[in-house]
């Protein structure tokens, strides 16, 4: 019986994740824009934002924000930025 219910549960979880990714988009967009516009150099803040965004990179629009922030961070800490690119590929592969 549990196996019959599992696909529906997985589908529900996936729908909820997609919905959460869409809901988070304006928040992340604002965070990334604030970092870039203010010319923030606080590596902890930038990395925390990248960490949070990484969880939502399955969504194309959040992935664009992640890439945008990585490009910005590249000028501040190229080594850490390279790590964040690697983290993305470790989690999501090379499909996108």
Secondary structure, DSSP 8 states (H G I E B T S, - for coil): -HHHHHHHHHHHHHHHHHHHHHHHHHHHHHHHHHHHHTT---HHHHHHHHHHHHTTTTSHHHHHHHHHHHHHHHTT-HHHHHHHHHHHHHHHTT--
